[in-house]
Amino acid sequence: MSLRPGLDHVIPAETVRVAWAAFPKGTLCIRIRDALGPLFANDHFQDLFPVRGRPALPPWRLALVSVLQFAEGLSDRQAADAVRARIDWKYALSLPLEDAGFDFSVLSEFRSRLLKGPQSLILDLVLERLSQAGLLAAGGRQRTDSAHVLAAVRTLNRLELVIEAMRAALEVLATAVPDWLTTHLMPAWPERYGRRAEEYRLPMEDAERLTLSETVGADGADLLALVEGAGSPSWLRELPAIQSLRRIWDQHYDRDATGRLRWRTARELPSAGRCASPYDPDARYGIKRNVGWTGYKAHLTETCEPNAPHLIVNVATDSAGAADNTALQAVHATLATRDLLPDRHLVDSAYTGADLLATTQAECGIELFGPMRPDSSWQAKAQNGFAIDGFQIDWDDRVVHCPRGKTSIHWSPWRTKAGEEAIHVEFSKTDCTPCPSRPQCTRAKREPRQLTLHQREIHEALHGVRAAQETTEWKEQYAMRAGIEGTLSQAVRAFGLRRCRYRGTDKTNLQHVLTAAAINIVRADAWLIGTPHARTRTSRIAALQTAAA
C-alpha cells in the first residue's frame, strides 16, 4: 500500500448539519474536532508507507480512529462499526454520512506500520496540537508514578511453563514444517503435549513432579538438538517459539558433572530476566507492595498545575521486575525532545536516589521532589547518634570527626559493589578500641569504625532532603504528588491500562501510547467545557467526622 497526497480534512456540509441537529450540545468527537481541528495529517505518516502500491486509506483517519477506539474502550471490530454507524465519528473523520467505512483488520495493519516508526508518534502529535492550542507548556510541575500491567497470557508455575514451552514449539513446527516434524516426532510427544498444561492434570507428589520435569527437559533437549542438527532447515532455529524454548531450558535446566540434564532448584534460578510465558517472551514476573503479577510496568507522567488541564506528557513501558528509578533518565530524555521538561518533578520514594537528586538538577535543570528512604543502617535504627549524620565531615580538609570528638586517619576514593563512586573513611584503632561507645558505633570485633560516603554534592543533597522532608512546608508541597494516583485509577478503570491487549514490549508500549493520547483527548475536552478537576472522594462517615471537628 502507498500513501497518496490529498486534502480530505474538510467536513461535508451534510455531515455538519446532521451532526449538530442530532447533538446540539456536541459530543467528545465533535467538540474536540471543533476546538483542536485535525489532530493528524497524512504527512506525519509518510515514512511508514512505500512510494509504490495501491492507495492506502488516509493514515490520519486511522490514527484518529485508533485514539477514539482507546478513548471508548472498543475492539477493532467495534471501532470499524463506529466509523460506519456513528454520526459524531464521521464528523471528526470528515466523512460523508453514506461512507461505508473499512474492514476492521485495517486497524491491526496500521498498528503494525506504527511499530516500524517512532512508537510515540501518536502521543507526540497529540501533545504538539495541545501545545499549539495553549493547553500545554513546558516548566511548572509534573508528577510520575507506575502501574502494573498484566500480560495477555496465563500465569504458569515452573512445571506448567516448561510443558507449555515444549507444546508451543511443537505446534509451531507442526504448522511450519509438518513433514519434517512427522519424520522426527517421538511416539510419546502427541500424548504428552497434545493438550495445554493444566495444574490439575499434573502429579501432586514432589517426586513424581520432579520425574516429569526431567522427562520434559529431556524431550526439549532432544527437540532442540533435532532443530539445530545439520540436516534441518537453518531457519527453524530462528523461530520465536524455538528461541523461547531454548531460553526457558537454559534458565530451568543445567547439566551435572556427568552431562545429565538436571532440573534446577528454586534458589538456582536467575533472579532477573526469567521468562514467564512462551507466548510472550518479554513478559516478566514483578512484585510491588506484596502484589505479584506477570507482565509489564507502565510509567505515566502528567502535568499538575491547578490552572491548566492535567495532561499526560509521557508514558513508558518497562519490564515488570525493573526498579522505578531506572526509568527516570529515559523519561527526562523524552520530555527534553518534546520541549516539555518540568521545573519540579514530583515522585515517590521508588523514583528517588542519592545520585539522581544531584544529576537530575545538574543535567536537566529539574528539581526532583520526593522523599528519600531513611538510613537503613543498624546505627540509624538504634537512634543513638552514631549513624552517618552524627559525624561531622570536613570536606575541604578531607577528615571526619566522630560524635566522641575523634578524627579519622584515612580518606580515599572508593567504588561500591554497584559501581558507584564513593569515599572510604576509616578511624584509628587506637581511638576506637578503648572507646566506651564502641558497642553503639560498630559491631566489628577488632577493626575500627569505617564509613562509606557519597560524593560531596550527592551527600549534601541526600541529607538536605532527609532533613527537609520532616517539615510541614515540604509535606504540603509534596501533597501535590497524590493526584497521580487518580490518574492511574482512571487509566486502569476507564481505559483498560491494567491488561495488555497485545503481546510483546513494543505492542504493549503502543497500547500505552494510544491510551495516553486518548486520556489527553478526554481531559482536554473536559477542560474546554468547564468540567473542574475531580476532588478526592471522601466517604460519608469521614465527612461526618470532619464536619463534627
N, C-alpha and C positions, 0 to 999 in steps of 0.2 A: 504494500500500500504506500502511496506517495501523498505528500501534502501539497495541495494546490492553493495559490493565493486567492483571497476573496474577502469581501467585506459583507458580513452577514450578521452584524450586531443590531441592525435596525428592527425594532419590534413591529410586526404587521399591525396596521390600524385596527383591523377587526379583532385581533387578539387583545389589543389595548382596551377597546370598547367593552368586549365581553368580560374581561378580567375585572375591570373596575365596576361593572354592573353587578357581577356576582360577588365581589368582595369590596364593598365600599370603604372599609377600613384597612384594606390591604391584608396581605399575609407576609410571612417571613420572606418568601421568594420575591414578591412584588416590591416590598419596601426596600430590601437590600439592592435590588436592581435599580430602583429609582435613586437611592441615596449614594450608592457607590459606583453605579454604572457597570459595564462589563468588567468582571474581575480578571479575565484571561483573554489572551489574543493568540491567534494561530502562530504568530512569530515566536512566541515563547517556547513552542514545542517543535520548531522546525528541525532541530538536531536529532530528534527521535524518529524521524521518518526519512526514507530514502528519496532520492530525486525522481526515480522512475517507479512505475507501478500504477495500478488503478487508484483513482482518488479515494482518500480516506475520509471518514466523517470528520467534521471540524473538531480538532482536538480541544479547542476552548470550550465547546459544549460538553465534551466527555469529561473534562476536568471539573466543570461546574456540576454536572450530574453526580460525579464521584463525591464532591463535597456535600451536596444536598442529600445524597444517599446516606452518608455517615451522620448528617445532622438529624435525620429522621429514623436512623437505625434500620434501613431497608436492605434486603438482599439484592443481588444483581437483577434477578428476575422482577422483583417488586419495583426497583428503580426504573427499569426499562418500561414497565407498565405505567409508572407515574408520568414518564415522558409522553406516552401516548394519551393518557386519560386526564391528567391534571392541568387545568387552565393556568394556574399560577406558575407551574413549572414551564409551560410553553411561553409564558410572559418572560420569565427570567432567561430562557434559552433563545428568545427571539424567533419562535417557531409559529407558523400559521396553525390555526385550530385543526385543520384537516391533516396535519403531519402525522404519519403512521409510526414515527419513531424508528427504533432499530432493535436488532436481536440482542438479548441480554448478554450473550457471550462477548460482545464488543467491549464491554467494560473490563472483563478479565484480560483481554488482549491489550487494552490501553494501559492497564496497570503493569503489564509485562514490559511495555515500552518505557514507562516511567522508571522502572528498575534499572534500565540501561543508562539513564542520565542521573543528574543530581536528585537524590531521593527526597530532598527537602524542597524541591522546586515549587510544589503547590503551596506550601506554607509560606515560602519566600514571596511569592506573588501576592498572596492574600495580605501579608504584613506590609508589603510595599504599597498596596492600594489603601490600606487603613492609614498608613502614614501620610499619603497624599490627601486623604480626607480629613486630616487633622485629629485623628483619634489615637495616634500613637507617636511617641517621640522618644529619643534617647535620653539617658540620665534618669534621675529620680530613683525610686526604689523598686526592686524586683525581689521575688521570693521563689524558692525552688524546693521541691520535695519529690519523692519517688513513690510509685505504687507497684505492687507485684502483679504480674500478668501471667495468666495460666496458658500454657501451650495447648494447641489443639490436638493433644494426644492423651492416652491413658497414663496414669501414674502406675509404674510397674515396680515390683520388687526385683531383686537381682536374678532370681531364677526365671521369673517371667520374662525379664529383659533378654537374657541370652537365648531363650527358646524363641521369643518373638523376632529377635535379630536373625536367627537362622531361618525362620519361616519367611520373613520378608525377603531375604536373599534368594531363597528357592522360588518364591513367587515371581520375582523379577526375572530370574533366569528362565523360568517356565514360559514367560511371555516373550523374552528377547531371543532365546536360543532353545526352543523346545526339543529339537532333535539332539543337540549336544547334551542337554540335561538328561534326556531319556537314556542316552548311552552310558552316562556316568552316575545315574541315580542309584543310591543304595536301597536295598529292599525295605529297610525299616523306616526310611525317611517319610514316605507318604503318610504312614500311620502316626508317626511321632510328631510331624509338623503340618499335618493336614488341617488342623483346627487351631485357632488362635489360643495363646496361653492364657489360662484362667486359674487363679489360685485354688479354686475348689476342686480342680481336676488334678492338682499336684499332690505328691505324697505329703503326709503330715509329719512323719518321723524324720529327725535330723539325718540319720544315717542314710535313709532312702533318698532324701533330697540331695545329699552330697553325691551319692552314686549317680543320680540323674544329671546333676550338674557336670560331672566328669564325662558322662556319656555324651551330653550335648556339646561339651568342649571338644571331645574327640571328633564328633561329626563336623563341627565348624572348622577345625583344623584340616580335616580331610577335604572339605569343600574349598577352602582357601588354597590348598595345595593343588587341587584339580584346576581351579581358575587360573592360578599362576603357573601352571605347567607349560612345558614347551609346545604341546600340541593344541593348546586352547587359544582362541582369538585374544589378541592382546588387549582389545578394548573392553573385555569383560571386567578386568581388574579396576577399570575406571568408573564402573557403575556406582552410583551413590550408595546403593544397598550393600554392595561388596565392600566399599570403603568403610561404611558404618560397622559391618560385621568385623572387619579387621581391627578397627579402633576399639570396639567393645571387647573383643577377645584379648587384645593387648592389656586392657585395663582390668579384666576379671580373671585372667589365667596367666600363669607363667610355667616355666619348666624347672623341674628339680635337677639335682646333680646327675641323675641318670637319663635326663632328657624326656622324662614323662610329664605330660601336661598335668598341671595342678590347679585346683580351684583356690583362688586367693582368699585369705581370711578378711574379715571386715576391716581390720586395722591395716592391712597391706594395700588397700585400695587407694588410688590417688586422691588427695584431699580436694583438689580443684580440677575443673575441666572434665569431669566424668560424664559420659553420655547418659542421658535419661531415657532415650527412645530411639529405635532405629528409623522411625518415620520423620523425626525432626532432629537431625544431628546437632543443631545449635542449641536446643533446649537443655537447660541445666537445672539442678536442684538448688534451691536457695532457702534460707531461713532468716526471718526478721521478726524480732519481738515474739518469739515462740511460735510463729506461723511459718510452716514449711510449705513449699509449692514447687512444681516443676514448670519451668517456662522462662520468663524474662523479667526485666525490670524497666519501667518507663519513668524517666525523669522529666517533669514538667516545670517550666519556668514562666512566670507571669508577672506583668506589671501590677502594682498595688497602690497607685496614687488615688486618693479619695475623690478627686475632681475629674477623673477620666475613667473610661471603661477598663476593666481588668482583662487584658488580652494575653494569650499565651504566645510568648515570643520565641520559645524554643522547646523542642521535645527531642529526647534522646533515648534510644533503646539500648539496653546493656544486658549482659549476662546476669542471671538470677543470683549467682554467687559473688558478683563483683561488689566491692565496697563502694558506698555512695560517693565518697570524696575523690575517687579515681575519675569520676565523670566531670568534675567541676572545670578542669582545664579545657576540655573539649567544648563544654557549654560556653565558656567565655570566648573561646576562639570563634565559635559560630556566631555569637552575638556581635563580635567585632566585625565580621564580614557583612552583617546586616546593618551595621552602624546603630546598634541598639544596646550598647553596653550601659549598665546602670551606674549610678554613683554609689549606691549601697545595695548589697546583695544579702537578703535575709535567708538564713538557712538554719537547720537544726544541727545538733552535735555530730550527726553522721557525716556531714559535709565539711566540718572544720578540722583543722590540724595545725600544729605549730608552724610548719613550713608554709602552709597555704596562707596563713594570716599575713605573712611578710611578702611572699611572692605575688599574691593577688594584687596587693596595693602597689608594689613596685613595677610589675609588668603590665598590669591592666588599668591601674588607677582606680580600682574598685575597693571599697571598704567591705570586707567580708564580715558580716554582722551575725554572729551566732555564738552559742555557749561552747566553751571548751570543756572537755572532760576533765574531771579533777585528777590531781596527782594520785596514782594508784599504788604508790609505794607503801610499805607497811609503816614507815615512819610518819607519813602523812595521815594514814588511817588512825594511828595512835594519838595524833594531835598533841605531841609532847614537845614541839618546837624544833625537831631535828630533821624535818623534811627540807628539801632544797630551798624553799622560800624562807627558811630560818637562817640561812647562811648569807653573809654579806659578800658580794662579788665586786672586786675592784678590776674592772675590765682593762683599764689603762695600764696598771702595774701587773696584771695577769696573776693575781693571787685571790684566795678566798679565805674569809675569816669565819670560823665556826661559831655556834652560839656560846661556846665556853671561852671565846676570845683567841683560840689558837689559829695559826696561819698555815696555809697549805705550803708544801715544799715542791710540788710537781704540777706543771701545767703544760699540756701538749695536745696537738691536734689528734683527733680520733675519728674512727669511722664505725658506725653501729653495724649490727648484723643486717639491718635493712639497707645498708649502703649510704646512710645519711652522714653528712659531715657533722662532727661534734667536737667537744673539748673534754679531755680526761684530766681530772683533778685528783690529787692524792695528798693526804696529810701524813705527818711523821708518826712512825711507830712510837717514838719517844714520847710524843704528846698523847697519842690515842690509847696506848696500853694501860697506863695508870689512871686514865680519866674516870672519875666516878660516874659519868653519864654514858659510858661506853655501851651498856645494855640497851639504852634508849636510842643510841646513834647507829650502831652496826651489829650485825649478827655474825660477822666473821670471827673465827676463833683466834687468829693471830694477826691478820692483815689490818692495817689502819682503815679509816673511813675513806672511801673513794666516791667521787661524784662524776656523773656524765652530764655535761651542759650542752644545750643547743648553742648555735652561733648567737652572737650578742643581739642582733636585730630580731631574731626569732624568739630568743629567751625573753626579751623585754616585751615583745608583742604578746606572747603567751601569758605571762604573768600579769600584764596590764589588763587583758581581757578577763582573766580569772578574778581579778580584784573588782573590775567594773561590773561584772555580771551579778554581783551581790547587791548592787544599788537599786533603789526604786526607779530612778530615771532610766537605767538601762533596761529594766524589765518592762517598763511602759513602752519604750521604743520597740522592744523585741516582740511585743504582743501583736504587732502587725503581721508577723510571720504566720500566725494561726490561720489566716484566711486561705492559705494554700490547701489546707485540709478540706475545705469546702469545694475547692476546685477539683481535687482528686475524687471527692464523693460525686460531684456532678459528672465527671468524666466516666466514672465506673457505672453509676446508676442510670444515667440518661444517654450515654454514648457508647456503652459496651466496651470500655477500655480494659476491663478485667480479663476478658477472654480473647485469645487470638482467633481471628478469622482464618488466618493462613499459617503456613509452616515455614520456618527459616527466619533468620535475623533480618534479612533485607525486606522480606514481605511483611514481617511484623512491624518493622520500622515504618514502612509505607503506610500501614494501617494507622499507626500512631500519628503520622504527619497529617493524614486526612482527618483523623479525629480532632487534632488540634485546630486545623483550619475550620472544621465545622463548628467547634465551640466558639471560635472567634466570630464567626458569622452570626451565630445566635446571640452572643453577648453584645456585638456591635448593634444589632437590631434592637435589643432590649434598651441599650443606652439611648439610641436615637428616638425611641418612642417614650422616653422618660421613665422607664422602669428603674426604681432605685436598687442599689446593691442590696442583696439579701442579708439580713441580720442573723446572727447566731440564734438558733432556736432555743427557747427556754421552756422547760416543762412547766405545767401548771402549778405543781407543788412547789417548784423552785421559785416561780413568780410570786406565789403567796408568801413565801419566806422573805423574799426581797421587799415586798410591799410592807410586811409587818416590821421589818427592820427600819 
